[in-house]
Amino acid sequence: MTDPERVAAISDPAARAEAAGEAIDQHQVLIAELSRVRREALEQMLSGGMTQTQIAARLDMSKGRVSQLLTAGLRPERAFYGTGSLTVAIGAKREANRADPSNVLSAEAFGAFELLSESARRTGLDASYEVVPMPGNVRLNRPNLIVLTNPRLLPFLSQIMEADPHIRYLDDEKGWYLEDLTTKQQYRSPQDNGENADYGYVGRLPRPDGKGTFLYLAGTHAAGTLGAAHYVAENLSQLYKDLKTRRFSTIVRYEYEEGDRLNRRGLSLATPVYRHEGA
């Protein structure tokens, strides 16, 4: 954090105003996160059997203040996404049969971003997206990051997934598929056989620099990416309660209406939610 006296000593008024603004932004982020931590601690005290009256006595505040703190501020599950504005990096593919092809996002991948963005907004976080053009060189060493689409579009992610002890994306002459390394079960996309369904990976993986993690949501096809986003957005509170920000992974099965992959028909877990031990 910036020392106010150091900021006040800056001679140039424009530089001083700029430094003061940056310091205010830093303090606001810190205050928001500490408020979230306090609310989560209060909720844990309640779930542990304490009454609001007992909590008030323990913290030397009124019962009314305890009640206010339990309903105000940021929801604890916000931490599942991050501590600041989210970046959602989406792998793009090249338009086919054009003299000047551009990088495009599938409707399903962009729908996944919109689901996650709305979910993040409900917890007090903003989200923006960036297009990762082919050959998929996404920058992973940054905080508050979610990455969408599979290693076919983002090849480096297949190497990062080697840190997952339970689930892996693999490919052979039949195409890409997911494998549960624990049970040796393969999950090949039903979409490849004409069914209205796809599989999606959901996991928290380590950054290459070892200084944090990022969320990775990837369908075997675009529909599975959308299904993975549905799962996170709809189960955010429970995921945070069970996992906090520890590393994990699972596979979801997403079913959609015939002819409309954006119109969900069903969503279920295909594997357990695996915790990555020691991570």
Stockholm file with secondary structure:
# STOCKHOLM 1.0

chainA/1-279         MTDPERVAAISDPAARAEAAGEAIDQHQVLIAELSRVRREALEQMLSGGMTQTQIAARLDMSKGRVSQLLTAGLRPERAFYGTGSLTVAIGAKREANRADPSNVLSAEAFGAFELLSESARRTGLDASYEVVPMPGNVRLNRPNLIVLTNPRLLPFLSQIMEADPHIRYLDDEKGWYLEDLTTKQQYRSPQDNGENADYGYVGRLPRPDGKGTFLYLAGTHAAGTLGAAHYVAENLSQLYKDLKTRRFSTIVRYEYEEGDRLNRRGLSLATPVYRHEGA
#=GR chainA/1-279 SS CCCHHHHHTCSSHHHHHHHHHHHHHHHHHHHHHHHHHHHHHHHHHHHTTCCHHHHHHHHTSCHHHHHHHHHSSCCTTHHHHCSSCEEEEEECEECSSCSSCCEECCHHHHHHHHHHHHHHHHTTCCEEEEEECTTTCCCCCSSSEEEESCTTTCTHHHHHGGGCSSEEEEEETTEEEEEETTTTEEECCGGGGTCSEEEEEEEEEECTTSSCEEEEEEESSHHHHHHHHHHHHHSHHHHHHHHTTCCEEEEEEEEEETTEEEEEEEEEESSCCEECTTC
#=GC SS_cons         CCCHHHHHTCSSHHHHHHHHHHHHHHHHHHHHHHHHHHHHHHHHHHHTTCCHHHHHHHHTSCHHHHHHHHHSSCCTTHHHHCSSCEEEEEECEECSSCSSCCEECCHHHHHHHHHHHHHHHHTTCCEEEEEECTTTCCCCCSSSEEEESCTTTCTHHHHHGGGCSSEEEEEETTEEEEEETTTTEEECCGGGGTCSEEEEEEEEEECTTSSCEEEEEEESSHHHHHHHHHHHHHSHHHHHHHHTTCCEEEEEEEEEETTEEEEEEEEEESSCCEECTTC
//
